[in-house]
Amino acid sequence: MKQLFLPLGLLLAILFSLLLPAGGILLSKNSGINILIFIIFLVSGYQTGARGLPLDKRLFHIFLAAAAISLILAPLLGLLMTKLINFPHSLAMGLIIISAVPPTISSGIVITEVSRGNAVLALFITISLNLLGIFTMPFMLDLCLKAAGPVDIDQIGLLVKMLFFVLLPFAIGKLTRSVSGKSRVSPNWSYVNSGCVILVVYGSLAVSKNEFSGLGVGEYAMILAGVSLLHLLLLTINAQAGKMLCLRPAEHKALVFVASQKTLAIGLAVLANIKYDTGSAIIVCLMFHFFQLFADSLLASYLQKKM
């Protein structure tokens, strides 16, 4: 049930945004989306434990590989996909934004555990890339969005907003966890996080209802092709990087799953804080999220039986 809560909730958010958009519009127009994003990372920080890894050269090499692929190469690949498939501008914006954000907060770790991978390493990669990604993302977005079309973002302004809406609440949540001295927190906090993501999607789609319903079958097929090719390419590149680093199977799985996934929460935070009509860009982010969950769950189940 826990694994299905977010996907089913997102499907309901899409349905409600089409049938009952008034609540989402009200949420969006009263800073509700930014408040929900703040809560998402506050809870994420509180959930993050203090499990550690030995700080050695091997771990540093894994971190460098994951950072280079996830934060630098991925947005360039996203830009390449928009050119190869000839994405319209608003859709190109969505694919570039989701490709530039860091890994998912939780699903990469969960899927690593399902595949019998190194969950502690997955947690380390997730946290480190999310913290580093706050600083790399505004500059990679500026570079790639300029190359995709007439979009010029305020890099420093976006960085400040990411620090306030992502890093600050995460740090407050982590500090609260440390001060409380709790070694474990209730798993029900994950439902709070997922619930906030669902409400953010509802609010974002409600104000973009016309763009959402205005896309044709051909455009949805184009989006599916772009997101699937991008994610499968990231899986392949991370798999090859793991082989080059001579990683053990459990470490290899952590690198492949975490560094290939992208967080919907930060993608939505970016969309909510740039001064352009993002329109149907959110649909690209949603389809990437659904595809990575579906593809990686199948792959994790296969690897669990094989290894």
Stockholm file with secondary structure:
# STOCKHOLM 1.0

chainA/1-307         MKQLFLPLGLLLAILFSLLLPAGGILLSKNSGINILIFIIFLVSGYQTGARGLPLDKRLFHIFLAAAAISLILAPLLGLLMTKLINFPHSLAMGLIIISAVPPTISSGIVITEVSRGNAVLALFITISLNLLGIFTMPFMLDLCLKAAGPVDIDQIGLLVKMLFFVLLPFAIGKLTRSVSGKSRVSPNWSYVNSGCVILVVYGSLAVSKNEFSGLGVGEYAMILAGVSLLHLLLLTINAQAGKMLCLRPAEHKALVFVASQKTLAIGLAVLANIKYDTGSAIIVCLMFHFFQLFADSLLASYLQKKM
#=GR chainA/1-307 SS CHHHHHHHHHHHHHHHHHHCTHHHHHHHHTTHHHHHHHHHHHHHHHHCCCCCCCCSHHHHHHHHHHHIIIIIIHHHHHHHHHHHTTCCHHHHHHHHHHHHSCCCSSHHHHHHHHTTCCHHHHHHHHHHHHHHHHHHHHHHHHHHHHHHSSCCCCHHHHHHHHIIIIIHHHHHHHHHHHHHTCSCCCTTHHHHHHHHHHHHHHHHHHHTHHHHHHCCHHHHHHHHHHHHHHHHHHHHHHHHHHHHTTCCHHHHHHHHHHHHCCCHHHHHHHHHTSSSCCTTHHHHHHHHHHHHHHHHHHHHHHHHHHC
#=GC SS_cons         CHHHHHHHHHHHHHHHHHHCTHHHHHHHHTTHHHHHHHHHHHHHHHHCCCCCCCCSHHHHHHHHHHHIIIIIIHHHHHHHHHHHTTCCHHHHHHHHHHHHSCCCSSHHHHHHHHTTCCHHHHHHHHHHHHHHHHHHHHHHHHHHHHHHSSCCCCHHHHHHHHIIIIIHHHHHHHHHHHHHTCSCCCTTHHHHHHHHHHHHHHHHHHHTHHHHHHCCHHHHHHHHHHHHHHHHHHHHHHHHHHHHTTCCHHHHHHHHHHHHCCCHHHHHHHHHTSSSCCTTHHHHHHHHHHHHHHHHHHHHHHHHHHC
//
